[in-house]
Amino acid sequence: IICSGVLMYLSHDPAARLVGRMLKHTGKILAFAGLAHGTDNSGLKNSVVRESDGTFVHNIDEMVKSAGARILQRRWEGARAVGGNTIYFVFATA
């Protein structure tokens, strides 16, 4: 399952519930692509609202772990911002 550019439109609680639901339906791997924070997303204690458009930057790592799943691989591209935008990837399995 691939979830790209979806969680950014949901606040923390709905996004975390969606992560849990997707993980329940994952046969093997679930790939997330979301907005990267200026510092590594895995260190965020709370989701952050991006001022430019009101979308959300999440700690997807924590959402996956809270759902009882396992992170297989992750990549934070925050240091490579192009035009103020950059991506954060998390690959997980239930």
PDB file of N, CA, C and O in Angstrom:
ATOM      1  N   ILE A   1       0.857  -1.161   0.000  1.00  0.00           N
ATOM      2  CA  ILE A   1       0.000   0.000   0.000  1.00  0.00           C
ATOM      3  C   ILE A   1       0.902   1.223   0.000  1.00  0.00           C
ATOM      4  O   ILE A   1       1.932   1.237   0.674  1.00  0.00           O
ATOM      5  N   ILE A   2       0.524   2.241  -0.747  1.00  0.00           N
ATOM      6  CA  ILE A   2       1.267   3.494  -0.784  1.00  0.00           C
ATOM      7  C   ILE A   2       0.351   4.617  -0.311  1.00  0.00           C
ATOM      8  O   ILE A   2      -0.780   4.743  -0.779  1.00  0.00           O
ATOM      9  N   CYS A   3       0.841   5.424   0.610  1.00  0.00           N
ATOM     10  CA  CYS A   3       0.118   6.593   1.121  1.00  0.00           C
ATOM     11  C   CYS A   3       1.023   7.794   0.890  1.00  0.00           C
ATOM     12  O   CYS A   3       1.961   8.030   1.652  1.00  0.00           O
ATOM     13  N   SER A   4       0.738   8.548  -0.161  1.00  0.00           N
ATOM     14  CA  SER A   4       1.589   9.669  -0.528  1.00  0.00           C
ATOM     15  C   SER A   4       0.767  10.952  -0.599  1.00  0.00           C
ATOM     16  O   SER A   4      -0.202  11.036  -1.353  1.00  0.00           O
ATOM     17  N   GLY A   5       1.161  11.946   0.189  1.00  0.00           N
ATOM     18  CA  GLY A   5       0.500  13.236   0.141  1.00  0.00           C
ATOM     19  C   GLY A   5      -0.921  13.235   0.682  1.00  0.00           C
ATOM     20  O   GLY A   5      -1.735  14.059   0.265  1.00  0.00           O
ATOM     21  N   VAL A   6      -1.238  12.328   1.602  1.00  0.00           N
ATOM     22  CA  VAL A   6      -2.579  12.236   2.177  1.00  0.00           C
ATOM     23  C   VAL A   6      -2.588  12.762   3.611  1.00  0.00           C
ATOM     24  O   VAL A   6      -3.429  13.589   3.964  1.00  0.00           O
ATOM     25  N   LEU A   7      -1.668  12.293   4.425  1.00  0.00           N
ATOM     26  CA  LEU A   7      -1.664  12.631   5.849  1.00  0.00           C
ATOM     27  C   LEU A   7      -1.496  14.124   6.099  1.00  0.00           C
ATOM     28  O   LEU A   7      -1.908  14.628   7.144  1.00  0.00           O
ATOM     29  N   MET A   8      -0.901  14.828   5.161  1.00  0.00           N
ATOM     30  CA  MET A   8      -0.673  16.261   5.338  1.00  0.00           C
ATOM     31  C   MET A   8      -1.969  17.061   5.438  1.00  0.00           C
ATOM     32  O   MET A   8      -1.954  18.199   5.906  1.00  0.00           O
ATOM     33  N   TYR A   9      -3.076  16.488   5.011  1.00  0.00           N
ATOM     34  CA  TYR A   9      -4.364  17.179   5.063  1.00  0.00           C
ATOM     35  C   TYR A   9      -5.180  16.821   6.306  1.00  0.00           C
ATOM     36  O   TYR A   9      -6.298  17.307   6.481  1.00  0.00           O
ATOM     37  N   LEU A  10      -4.620  15.973   7.161  1.00  0.00           N
ATOM     38  CA  LEU A  10      -5.306  15.537   8.377  1.00  0.00           C
ATOM     39  C   LEU A  10      -4.537  15.976   9.607  1.00  0.00           C
ATOM     40  O   LEU A  10      -3.309  15.907   9.635  1.00  0.00           O
ATOM     41  N   SER A  11      -5.259  16.427  10.627  1.00  0.00           N
ATOM     42  CA  SER A  11      -4.600  16.750  11.889  1.00  0.00           C
ATOM     43  C   SER A  11      -4.109  15.448  12.534  1.00  0.00           C
ATOM     44  O   SER A  11      -4.388  14.362  12.026  1.00  0.00           O
ATOM     45  N   HIS A  12      -3.391  15.552  13.630  1.00  0.00           N
ATOM     46  CA  HIS A  12      -2.718  14.397  14.217  1.00  0.00           C
ATOM     47  C   HIS A  12      -3.632  13.196  14.479  1.00  0.00           C
ATOM     48  O   HIS A  12      -3.355  12.097  13.999  1.00  0.00           O
ATOM     49  N   ASP A  13      -4.706  13.390  15.225  1.00  0.00           N
ATOM     50  CA  ASP A  13      -5.529  12.233  15.611  1.00  0.00           C
ATOM     51  C   ASP A  13      -6.157  11.512  14.424  1.00  0.00           C
ATOM     52  O   ASP A  13      -6.066  10.286  14.359  1.00  0.00           O
ATOM     53  N   PRO A  14      -6.793  12.214  13.476  1.00  0.00           N
ATOM     54  CA  PRO A  14      -7.312  11.497  12.301  1.00  0.00           C
ATOM     55  C   PRO A  14      -6.203  10.830  11.480  1.00  0.00           C
ATOM     56  O   PRO A  14      -6.399   9.738  10.947  1.00  0.00           O
ATOM     57  N   ALA A  15      -5.038  11.487  11.378  1.00  0.00           N
ATOM     58  CA  ALA A  15      -3.919  10.894  10.631  1.00  0.00           C
ATOM     59  C   ALA A  15      -3.438   9.616  11.316  1.00  0.00           C
ATOM     60  O   ALA A  15      -3.181   8.617  10.644  1.00  0.00           O
ATOM     61  N   ALA A  16      -3.313   9.635  12.635  1.00  0.00           N
ATOM     62  CA  ALA A  16      -2.857   8.453  13.384  1.00  0.00           C
ATOM     63  C   ALA A  16      -3.867   7.311  13.238  1.00  0.00           C
ATOM     64  O   ALA A  16      -3.471   6.154  13.097  1.00  0.00           O
ATOM     65  N   ARG A  17      -5.165   7.622  13.270  1.00  0.00           N
ATOM     66  CA  ARG A  17      -6.181   6.571  13.082  1.00  0.00           C
ATOM     67  C   ARG A  17      -6.082   5.969  11.686  1.00  0.00           C
ATOM     68  O   ARG A  17      -6.200   4.755  11.519  1.00  0.00           O
ATOM     69  N   LEU A  18      -5.864   6.821  10.681  1.00  0.00           N
ATOM     70  CA  LEU A  18      -5.738   6.331   9.307  1.00  0.00           C
ATOM     71  C   LEU A  18      -4.506   5.439   9.159  1.00  0.00           C
ATOM     72  O   LEU A  18      -4.569   4.405   8.494  1.00  0.00           O
ATOM     73  N   VAL A  19      -3.401   5.825   9.764  1.00  0.00           N
ATOM     74  CA  VAL A  19      -2.189   4.999   9.732  1.00  0.00           C
ATOM     75  C   VAL A  19      -2.507   3.620  10.312  1.00  0.00           C
ATOM     76  O   VAL A  19      -2.149   2.603   9.718  1.00  0.00           O
ATOM     77  N   GLY A  20      -3.171   3.579  11.459  1.00  0.00           N
ATOM     78  CA  GLY A  20      -3.542   2.304  12.078  1.00  0.00           C
ATOM     79  C   GLY A  20      -4.436   1.461  11.180  1.00  0.00           C
ATOM     80  O   GLY A  20      -4.234   0.252  11.062  1.00  0.00           O
ATOM     81  N   ARG A  21      -5.416   2.085  10.549  1.00  0.00           N
ATOM     82  CA  ARG A  21      -6.321   1.342   9.653  1.00  0.00           C
ATOM     83  C   ARG A  21      -5.580   0.773   8.452  1.00  0.00           C
ATOM     84  O   ARG A  21      -5.789  -0.380   8.073  1.00  0.00           O
ATOM     85  N   MET A  22      -4.712   1.587   7.855  1.00  0.00           N
ATOM     86  CA  MET A  22      -3.965   1.103   6.694  1.00  0.00           C
ATOM     87  C   MET A  22      -3.054  -0.056   7.087  1.00  0.00           C
ATOM     88  O   MET A  22      -2.918  -1.023   6.336  1.00  0.00           O
ATOM     89  N   LEU A  23      -2.437   0.037   8.248  1.00  0.00           N
ATOM     90  CA  LEU A  23      -1.554  -1.044   8.692  1.00  0.00           C
ATOM     91  C   LEU A  23      -2.323  -2.342   8.909  1.00  0.00           C
ATOM     92  O   LEU A  23      -1.777  -3.423   8.686  1.00  0.00           O
ATOM     93  N   LYS A  24      -3.576  -2.256   9.338  1.00  0.00           N
ATOM     94  CA  LYS A  24      -4.392  -3.463   9.524  1.00  0.00           C
ATOM     95  C   LYS A  24      -4.695  -4.155   8.202  1.00  0.00           C
ATOM     96  O   LYS A  24      -4.925  -5.364   8.167  1.00  0.00           O
ATOM     97  N   HIS A  25      -4.697  -3.389   7.116  1.00  0.00           N
ATOM     98  CA  HIS A  25      -5.023  -3.942   5.799  1.00  0.00           C
ATOM     99  C   HIS A  25      -3.786  -4.210   4.938  1.00  0.00           C
ATOM    100  O   HIS A  25      -3.905  -4.608   3.779  1.00  0.00           O
ATOM    101  N   THR A  26      -2.619  -3.994   5.503  1.00  0.00           N
ATOM    102  CA  THR A  26      -1.375  -4.184   4.756  1.00  0.00           C
ATOM    103  C   THR A  26      -0.982  -5.648   4.734  1.00  0.00           C
ATOM    104  O   THR A  26      -0.878  -6.288   5.780  1.00  0.00           O
ATOM    105  N   GLY A  27      -0.765  -6.173   3.544  1.00  0.00           N
ATOM    106  CA  GLY A  27      -0.313  -7.546   3.418  1.00  0.00           C
ATOM    107  C   GLY A  27       1.179  -7.674   3.705  1.00  0.00           C
ATOM    108  O   GLY A  27       1.612  -8.616   4.368  1.00  0.00           O
ATOM    109  N   LYS A  28       1.959  -6.722   3.202  1.00  0.00           N
ATOM    110  CA  LYS A  28       3.402  -6.800   3.389  1.00  0.00           C
ATOM    111  C   LYS A  28       3.998  -5.475   3.821  1.00  0.00           C
ATOM    112  O   LYS A  28       4.493  -5.345   4.940  1.00  0.00           O
ATOM    113  N   ILE A  29       3.951  -4.492   2.936  1.00  0.00           N
ATOM    114  CA  ILE A  29       4.629  -3.223   3.213  1.00  0.00           C
ATOM    115  C   ILE A  29       3.679  -2.054   2.961  1.00  0.00           C
ATOM    116  O   ILE A  29       2.900  -2.054   2.008  1.00  0.00           O
ATOM    117  N   LEU A  30       3.765  -1.072   3.834  1.00  0.00           N
ATOM    118  CA  LEU A  30       3.036   0.179   3.674  1.00  0.00           C
ATOM    119  C   LEU A  30       4.073   1.279   3.546  1.00  0.00           C
ATOM    120  O   LEU A  30       4.932   1.423   4.416  1.00  0.00           O
ATOM    121  N   ALA A  31       4.006   2.056   2.473  1.00  0.00           N
ATOM    122  CA  ALA A  31       4.956   3.139   2.233  1.00  0.00           C
ATOM    123  C   ALA A  31       4.249   4.477   2.416  1.00  0.00           C
ATOM    124  O   ALA A  31       3.211   4.734   1.806  1.00  0.00           O
ATOM    125  N   PHE A  32       4.819   5.317   3.258  1.00  0.00           N
ATOM    126  CA  PHE A  32       4.293   6.657   3.500  1.00  0.00           C
ATOM    127  C   PHE A  32       5.250   7.688   2.913  1.00  0.00           C
ATOM    128  O   PHE A  32       6.467   7.554   3.038  1.00  0.00           O
ATOM    129  N   ALA A  33       4.704   8.707   2.280  1.00  0.00           N
ATOM    130  CA  ALA A  33       5.484   9.871   1.857  1.00  0.00           C
ATOM    131  C   ALA A  33       4.733  11.084   2.369  1.00  0.00           C
ATOM    132  O   ALA A  33       3.575  11.306   2.015  1.00  0.00           O
ATOM    133  N   GLY A  34       5.400  11.871   3.207  1.00  0.00           N
ATOM    134  CA  GLY A  34       4.771  13.053   3.781  1.00  0.00           C
ATOM    135  C   GLY A  34       5.716  14.223   3.774  1.00  0.00           C
ATOM    136  O   GLY A  34       6.843  14.127   3.287  1.00  0.00           O
ATOM    137  N   LEU A  35       5.251  15.328   4.317  1.00  0.00           N
ATOM    138  CA  LEU A  35       6.071  16.526   4.397  1.00  0.00           C
ATOM    139  C   LEU A  35       7.190  16.337   5.419  1.00  0.00           C
ATOM    140  O   LEU A  35       6.973  15.800   6.505  1.00  0.00           O
ATOM    141  N   ALA A  36       8.372  16.781   5.058  1.00  0.00           N
ATOM    142  CA  ALA A  36       9.500  16.727   5.991  1.00  0.00           C
ATOM    143  C   ALA A  36       9.550  18.020   6.794  1.00  0.00           C
ATOM    144  O   ALA A  36       9.235  19.096   6.285  1.00  0.00           O
ATOM    145  N   HIS A  37       9.946  17.898   8.042  1.00  0.00           N
ATOM    146  CA  HIS A  37      10.136  19.044   8.924  1.00  0.00           C
ATOM    147  C   HIS A  37      11.573  19.529   8.756  1.00  0.00           C
ATOM    148  O   HIS A  37      12.416  18.804   8.227  1.00  0.00           O
ATOM    149  N   GLY A  38      11.851  20.735   9.197  1.00  0.00           N
ATOM    150  CA  GLY A  38      13.210  21.280   9.115  1.00  0.00           C
ATOM    151  C   GLY A  38      14.230  20.489   9.905  1.00  0.00           C
ATOM    152  O   GLY A  38      15.418  20.491   9.582  1.00  0.00           O
ATOM    153  N   THR A  39      13.755  19.804  10.956  1.00  0.00           N
ATOM    154  CA  THR A  39      14.588  18.852  11.680  1.00  0.00           C
ATOM    155  C   THR A  39      13.924  17.495  11.493  1.00  0.00           C
ATOM    156  O   THR A  39      12.748  17.443  11.134  1.00  0.00           O
ATOM    157  N   ASP A  40      14.610  16.438  11.715  1.00  0.00           N
ATOM    158  CA  ASP A  40      14.085  15.094  11.461  1.00  0.00           C
ATOM    159  C   ASP A  40      12.709  14.889  12.112  1.00  0.00           C
ATOM    160  O   ASP A  40      12.546  15.105  13.313  1.00  0.00           O
ATOM    161  N   ASN A  41      11.730  14.473  11.312  1.00  0.00           N
ATOM    162  CA  ASN A  41      10.360  14.281  11.792  1.00  0.00           C
ATOM    163  C   ASN A  41      10.268  13.346  12.985  1.00  0.00           C
ATOM    164  O   ASN A  41       9.372  13.500  13.815  1.00  0.00           O
ATOM    165  N   SER A  42      11.166  12.387  13.091  1.00  0.00           N
ATOM    166  CA  SER A  42      11.086  11.421  14.181  1.00  0.00           C
ATOM    167  C   SER A  42      11.274  12.070  15.547  1.00  0.00           C
ATOM    168  O   SER A  42      10.987  11.449  16.571  1.00  0.00           O
ATOM    169  N   GLY A  43      11.748  13.300  15.573  1.00  0.00           N
ATOM    170  CA  GLY A  43      11.926  14.013  16.828  1.00  0.00           C
ATOM    171  C   GLY A  43      10.749  14.896  17.210  1.00  0.00           C
ATOM    172  O   GLY A  43      10.737  15.482  18.293  1.00  0.00           O
ATOM    173  N   LEU A  44       9.753  14.995  16.324  1.00  0.00           N
ATOM    174  CA  LEU A  44       8.588  15.835  16.636  1.00  0.00           C
ATOM    175  C   LEU A  44       7.752  15.205  17.739  1.00  0.00           C
ATOM    176  O   LEU A  44       7.401  14.027  17.667  1.00  0.00           O
ATOM    177  N   LYS A  45       7.439  15.987  18.751  1.00  0.00           N
ATOM    178  CA  LYS A  45       6.562  15.503  19.829  1.00  0.00           C
ATOM    179  C   LYS A  45       5.101  15.672  19.448  1.00  0.00           C
ATOM    180  O   LYS A  45       4.247  14.915  19.911  1.00  0.00           O
ATOM    181  N   ASN A  46       4.804  16.657  18.608  1.00  0.00           N
ATOM    182  CA  ASN A  46       3.446  16.926  18.131  1.00  0.00           C
ATOM    183  C   ASN A  46       3.502  17.252  16.648  1.00  0.00           C
ATOM    184  O   ASN A  46       4.534  17.690  16.140  1.00  0.00           O
ATOM    185  N   SER A  47       2.401  17.038  15.963  1.00  0.00           N
ATOM    186  CA  SER A  47       2.323  17.441  14.568  1.00  0.00           C
ATOM    187  C   SER A  47       2.393  18.965  14.501  1.00  0.00           C
ATOM    188  O   SER A  47       1.963  19.661  15.420  1.00  0.00           O
ATOM    189  N   VAL A  48       2.941  19.467  13.402  1.00  0.00           N
ATOM    190  CA  VAL A  48       3.167  20.894  13.222  1.00  0.00           C
ATOM    191  C   VAL A  48       2.370  21.363  12.005  1.00  0.00           C
ATOM    192  O   VAL A  48       2.300  20.664  10.995  1.00  0.00           O
ATOM    193  N   VAL A  49       1.777  22.539  12.107  1.00  0.00           N
ATOM    194  CA  VAL A  49       1.062  23.119  10.971  1.00  0.00           C
ATOM    195  C   VAL A  49       2.057  23.915  10.139  1.00  0.00           C
ATOM    196  O   VAL A  49       2.780  24.766  10.657  1.00  0.00           O
ATOM    197  N   ARG A  50       2.083  23.627   8.844  1.00  0.00           N
ATOM    198  CA  ARG A  50       2.953  24.378   7.933  1.00  0.00           C
ATOM    199  C   ARG A  50       2.273  25.706   7.628  1.00  0.00           C
ATOM    200  O   ARG A  50       1.154  25.729   7.115  1.00  0.00           O
ATOM    201  N   GLU A  51       2.938  26.799   7.937  1.00  0.00           N
ATOM    202  CA  GLU A  51       2.333  28.122   7.828  1.00  0.00           C
ATOM    203  C   GLU A  51       1.948  28.497   6.399  1.00  0.00           C
ATOM    204  O   GLU A  51       0.958  29.200   6.199  1.00  0.00           O
ATOM    205  N   SER A  52       2.697  28.050   5.417  1.00  0.00           N
ATOM    206  CA  SER A  52       2.448  28.481   4.034  1.00  0.00           C
ATOM    207  C   SER A  52       1.090  28.044   3.501  1.00  0.00           C
ATOM    208  O   SER A  52       0.509  28.735   2.664  1.00  0.00           O
ATOM    209  N   ASP A  53       0.569  26.896   3.977  1.00  0.00           N
ATOM    210  CA  ASP A  53      -0.701  26.411   3.423  1.00  0.00           C
ATOM    211  C   ASP A  53      -1.606  25.711   4.436  1.00  0.00           C
ATOM    212  O   ASP A  53      -2.669  25.211   4.068  1.00  0.00           O
ATOM    213  N   GLY A  54      -1.203  25.669   5.698  1.00  0.00           N
ATOM    214  CA  GLY A  54      -2.040  25.077   6.732  1.00  0.00           C
ATOM    215  C   GLY A  54      -2.067  23.562   6.750  1.00  0.00           C
ATOM    216  O   GLY A  54      -2.893  22.971   7.445  1.00  0.00           O
ATOM    217  N   THR A  55      -1.179  22.917   5.999  1.00  0.00           N
ATOM    218  CA  THR A  55      -1.112  21.459   6.027  1.00  0.00           C
ATOM    219  C   THR A  55      -0.287  21.011   7.230  1.00  0.00           C
ATOM    220  O   THR A  55       0.334  21.828   7.909  1.00  0.00           O
ATOM    221  N   PHE A  56      -0.289  19.701   7.486  1.00  0.00           N
ATOM    222  CA  PHE A  56       0.334  19.169   8.694  1.00  0.00           C
ATOM    223  C   PHE A  56       1.606  18.392   8.398  1.00  0.00           C
ATOM    224  O   PHE A  56       1.693  17.659   7.413  1.00  0.00           O
ATOM    225  N   VAL A  57       2.591  18.567   9.272  1.00  0.00           N
ATOM    226  CA  VAL A  57       3.843  17.820   9.235  1.00  0.00           C
ATOM    227  C   VAL A  57       3.794  16.880  10.439  1.00  0.00           C
ATOM    228  O   VAL A  57       3.665  17.333  11.577  1.00  0.00           O
ATOM    229  N   HIS A  58       3.897  15.566  10.189  1.00  0.00           N
ATOM    230  CA  HIS A  58       3.713  14.564  11.231  1.00  0.00           C
ATOM    231  C   HIS A  58       4.978  13.763  11.518  1.00  0.00           C
ATOM    232  O   HIS A  58       5.894  13.700  10.698  1.00  0.00           O
ATOM    233  N   ASN A  59       5.006  13.161  12.688  1.00  0.00           N
ATOM    234  CA  ASN A  59       6.002  12.168  13.065  1.00  0.00           C
ATOM    235  C   ASN A  59       5.366  10.815  12.720  1.00  0.00           C
ATOM    236  O   ASN A  59       4.759  10.169  13.574  1.00  0.00           O
ATOM    237  N   ILE A  60       5.513  10.405  11.478  1.00  0.00           N
ATOM    238  CA  ILE A  60       4.887   9.156  11.012  1.00  0.00           C
ATOM    239  C   ILE A  60       5.516   7.956  11.712  1.00  0.00           C
ATOM    240  O   ILE A  60       4.847   6.947  11.937  1.00  0.00           O
ATOM    241  N   ASP A  61       6.794   8.059  12.057  1.00  0.00           N
ATOM    242  CA  ASP A  61       7.455   6.970  12.791  1.00  0.00           C
ATOM    243  C   ASP A  61       6.654   6.620  14.047  1.00  0.00           C
ATOM    244  O   ASP A  61       6.351   5.455  14.305  1.00  0.00           O
ATOM    245  N   GLU A  62       6.319   7.655  14.820  1.00  0.00           N
ATOM    246  CA  GLU A  62       5.595   7.433  16.071  1.00  0.00           C
ATOM    247  C   GLU A  62       4.192   6.892  15.816  1.00  0.00           C
ATOM    248  O   GLU A  62       3.705   6.057  16.579  1.00  0.00           O
ATOM    249  N   MET A  63       3.543   7.351  14.766  1.00  0.00           N
ATOM    250  CA  MET A  63       2.202   6.852  14.436  1.00  0.00           C
ATOM    251  C   MET A  63       2.252   5.354  14.113  1.00  0.00           C
ATOM    252  O   MET A  63       1.378   4.591  14.525  1.00  0.00           O
ATOM    253  N   VAL A  64       3.274   4.953  13.381  1.00  0.00           N
ATOM    254  CA  VAL A  64       3.446   3.534  13.028  1.00  0.00           C
ATOM    255  C   VAL A  64       3.689   2.713  14.292  1.00  0.00           C
ATOM    256  O   VAL A  64       3.060   1.673  14.490  1.00  0.00           O
ATOM    257  N   LYS A  65       4.591   3.174  15.138  1.00  0.00           N
ATOM    258  CA  LYS A  65       4.904   2.448  16.378  1.00  0.00           C
ATOM    259  C   LYS A  65       3.692   2.381  17.307  1.00  0.00           C
ATOM    260  O   LYS A  65       3.439   1.347  17.925  1.00  0.00           O
ATOM    261  N   SER A  66       2.947   3.475  17.403  1.00  0.00           N
ATOM    262  CA  SER A  66       1.754   3.498  18.255  1.00  0.00           C
ATOM    263  C   SER A  66       0.685   2.534  17.766  1.00  0.00           C
ATOM    264  O   SER A  66      -0.130   2.052  18.552  1.00  0.00           O
ATOM    265  N   ALA A  67       0.688   2.254  16.473  1.00  0.00           N
ATOM    266  CA  ALA A  67      -0.267   1.307  15.897  1.00  0.00           C
ATOM    267  C   ALA A  67       0.198  -0.133  16.075  1.00  0.00           C
ATOM    268  O   ALA A  67      -0.483  -1.064  15.646  1.00  0.00           O
ATOM    269  N   GLY A  68       1.361  -0.320  16.708  1.00  0.00           N
ATOM    270  CA  GLY A  68       1.875  -1.662  16.951  1.00  0.00           C
ATOM    271  C   GLY A  68       2.597  -2.271  15.769  1.00  0.00           C
ATOM    272  O   GLY A  68       2.782  -3.487  15.709  1.00  0.00           O
ATOM    273  N   ALA A  69       3.004  -1.440  14.834  1.00  0.00           N
ATOM    274  CA  ALA A  69       3.690  -1.932  13.637  1.00  0.00           C
ATOM    275  C   ALA A  69       5.193  -1.661  13.743  1.00  0.00           C
ATOM    276  O   ALA A  69       5.676  -1.064  14.705  1.00  0.00           O
ATOM    277  N   ARG A  70       5.901  -2.117  12.731  1.00  0.00           N
ATOM    278  CA  ARG A  70       7.366  -2.042  12.728  1.00  0.00           C
ATOM    279  C   ARG A  70       7.847  -1.242  11.531  1.00  0.00           C
ATOM    280  O   ARG A  70       7.367  -1.429  10.413  1.00  0.00           O
ATOM    281  N   ILE A  71       8.796  -0.353  11.772  1.00  0.00           N
ATOM    282  CA  ILE A  71       9.396   0.430  10.693  1.00  0.00           C
ATOM    283  C   ILE A  71      10.490  -0.409  10.044  1.00  0.00           C
ATOM    284  O   ILE A  71      11.391  -0.909  10.717  1.00  0.00           O
ATOM    285  N   LEU A  72      10.394  -0.551   8.737  1.00  0.00           N
ATOM    286  CA  LEU A  72      11.406  -1.303   7.991  1.00  0.00           C
ATOM    287  C   LEU A  72      12.550  -0.391   7.544  1.00  0.00           C
ATOM    288  O   LEU A  72      13.725  -0.751   7.611  1.00  0.00           O
ATOM    289  N   GLN A  73      12.169   0.786   7.093  1.00  0.00           N
ATOM    290  CA  GLN A  73      13.163   1.749   6.594  1.00  0.00           C
ATOM    291  C   GLN A  73      12.523   3.127   6.622  1.00  0.00           C
ATOM    292  O   GLN A  73      11.302   3.256   6.538  1.00  0.00           O
ATOM    293  N   ARG A  74      13.341   4.141   6.739  1.00  0.00           N
ATOM    294  CA  ARG A  74      12.842   5.508   6.705  1.00  0.00           C
ATOM    295  C   ARG A  74      13.886   6.399   6.046  1.00  0.00           C
ATOM    296  O   ARG A  74      15.073   6.075   6.023  1.00  0.00           O
ATOM    297  N   ARG A  75      13.433   7.511   5.519  1.00  0.00           N
ATOM    298  CA  ARG A  75      14.369   8.462   4.925  1.00  0.00           C
ATOM    299  C   ARG A  75      13.808   9.867   5.099  1.00  0.00           C
ATOM    300  O   ARG A  75      12.694  10.165   4.667  1.00  0.00           O
ATOM    301  N   TRP A  76      14.575  10.699   5.720  1.00  0.00           N
ATOM    302  CA  TRP A  76      14.212  12.091   5.932  1.00  0.00           C
ATOM    303  C   TRP A  76      14.997  12.933   4.939  1.00  0.00           C
ATOM    304  O   TRP A  76      16.227  12.931   4.956  1.00  0.00           O
ATOM    305  N   GLU A  77      14.289  13.652   4.072  1.00  0.00           N
ATOM    306  CA  GLU A  77      14.931  14.476   3.045  1.00  0.00           C
ATOM    307  C   GLU A  77      14.886  15.955   3.397  1.00  0.00           C
ATOM    308  O   GLU A  77      15.016  16.807   2.518  1.00  0.00           O
ATOM    309  N   GLY A  78      14.702  16.266   4.676  1.00  0.00           N
ATOM    310  CA  GLY A  78      14.561  17.647   5.106  1.00  0.00           C
ATOM    311  C   GLY A  78      15.718  18.555   4.772  1.00  0.00           C
ATOM    312  O   GLY A  78      15.534  19.755   4.571  1.00  0.00           O
ATOM    313  N   ALA A  79      16.894  18.000   4.712  1.00  0.00           N
ATOM    314  CA  ALA A  79      18.067  18.818   4.414  1.00  0.00           C
ATOM    315  C   ALA A  79      18.149  19.195   2.935  1.00  0.00           C
ATOM    316  O   ALA A  79      18.991  20.006   2.549  1.00  0.00           O
ATOM    317  N   ARG A  80      17.282  18.614   2.105  1.00  0.00           N
ATOM    318  CA  ARG A  80      17.326  18.857   0.656  1.00  0.00           C
ATOM    319  C   ARG A  80      16.138  19.681   0.169  1.00  0.00           C
ATOM    320  O   ARG A  80      15.597  19.402  -0.900  1.00  0.00           O
ATOM    321  N   ALA A  81      15.732  20.669   0.917  1.00  0.00           N
ATOM    322  CA  ALA A  81      14.567  21.479   0.548  1.00  0.00           C
ATOM    323  C   ALA A  81      14.778  22.144  -0.800  1.00  0.00           C
ATOM    324  O   ALA A  81      15.826  22.734  -1.064  1.00  0.00           O
ATOM    325  N   VAL A  82      13.759  22.039  -1.652  1.00  0.00           N
ATOM    326  CA  VAL A  82      13.754  22.694  -2.956  1.00  0.00           C
ATOM    327  C   VAL A  82      12.491  23.541  -3.002  1.00  0.00           C
ATOM    328  O   VAL A  82      11.382  23.008  -3.002  1.00  0.00           O
ATOM    329  N   GLY A  83      12.653  24.828  -3.039  1.00  0.00           N
ATOM    330  CA  GLY A  83      11.501  25.715  -3.036  1.00  0.00           C
ATOM    331  C   GLY A  83      10.688  25.616  -1.756  1.00  0.00           C
ATOM    332  O   GLY A  83       9.483  25.869  -1.759  1.00  0.00           O
ATOM    333  N   GLY A  84      11.349  25.246  -0.657  1.00  0.00           N
ATOM    334  CA  GLY A  84      10.664  25.141   0.620  1.00  0.00           C
ATOM    335  C   GLY A  84       9.951  23.820   0.844  1.00  0.00           C
ATOM    336  O   GLY A  84       9.354  23.615   1.901  1.00  0.00           O
ATOM    337  N   ASN A  85       9.999  22.927  -0.122  1.00  0.00           N
ATOM    338  CA  ASN A  85       9.324  21.635  -0.001  1.00  0.00           C
ATOM    339  C   ASN A  85      10.329  20.493   0.027  1.00  0.00           C
ATOM    340  O   ASN A  85      11.342  20.512  -0.672  1.00  0.00           O
ATOM    341  N   THR A  86      10.030  19.519   0.836  1.00  0.00           N
ATOM    342  CA  THR A  86      10.889  18.348   0.934  1.00  0.00           C
ATOM    343  C   THR A  86      10.070  17.179   1.484  1.00  0.00           C
ATOM    344  O   THR A  86       8.981  17.384   2.021  1.00  0.00           O
ATOM    345  N   ILE A  87      10.585  15.957   1.355  1.00  0.00           N
ATOM    346  CA  ILE A  87       9.790  14.757   1.635  1.00  0.00           C
ATOM    347  C   ILE A  87      10.425  13.906   2.732  1.00  0.00           C
ATOM    348  O   ILE A  87      11.632  13.934   2.969  1.00  0.00           O
ATOM    349  N   TYR A  88       9.557  13.158   3.377  1.00  0.00           N
ATOM    350  CA  TYR A  88       9.921  12.245   4.465  1.00  0.00           C
ATOM    351  C   TYR A  88       9.232  10.918   4.153  1.00  0.00           C
ATOM    352  O   TYR A  88       8.015  10.876   3.970  1.00  0.00           O
ATOM    353  N   PHE A  89      10.001   9.849   4.092  1.00  0.00           N
ATOM    354  CA  PHE A  89       9.471   8.528   3.746  1.00  0.00           C
ATOM    355  C   PHE A  89       9.564   7.570   4.943  1.00  0.00           C
ATOM    356  O   PHE A  89      10.546   7.586   5.685  1.00  0.00           O
ATOM    357  N   VAL A  90       8.541   6.747   5.118  1.00  0.00           N
ATOM    358  CA  VAL A  90       8.569   5.699   6.122  1.00  0.00           C
ATOM    359  C   VAL A  90       7.986   4.448   5.469  1.00  0.00           C
ATOM    360  O   VAL A  90       6.901   4.495   4.889  1.00  0.00           O
ATOM    361  N   PHE A  91       8.702   3.337   5.564  1.00  0.00           N
ATOM    362  CA  PHE A  91       8.238   2.046   5.073  1.00  0.00           C
ATOM    363  C   PHE A  91       8.007   1.162   6.289  1.00  0.00           C
ATOM    364  O   PHE A  91       8.901   0.990   7.118  1.00  0.00           O
ATOM    365  N   ALA A  92       6.811   0.604   6.393  1.00  0.00           N
ATOM    366  CA  ALA A  92       6.435  -0.145   7.606  1.00  0.00           C
ATOM    367  C   ALA A  92       5.728  -1.454   7.251  1.00  0.00           C
ATOM    368  O   ALA A  92       5.253  -1.645   6.132  1.00  0.00           O
ATOM    369  N   THR A  93       5.677  -2.336   8.229  1.00  0.00           N
ATOM    370  CA  THR A  93       4.940  -3.575   8.101  1.00  0.00           C
ATOM    371  C   THR A  93       4.195  -3.818   9.407  1.00  0.00           C
ATOM    372  O   THR A  93       4.657  -3.447  10.486  1.00  0.00           O
ATOM    373  N   ALA A  94       3.034  -4.450   9.283  1.00  0.00           N
ATOM    374  CA  ALA A  94       2.201  -4.694  10.469  1.00  0.00           C
ATOM    375  C   ALA A  94       2.744  -5.824  11.306  1.00  0.00           C
ATOM    376  O   ALA A  94       2.164  -6.160  12.339  1.00  0.00           O
TER     377      ALA A  94
END
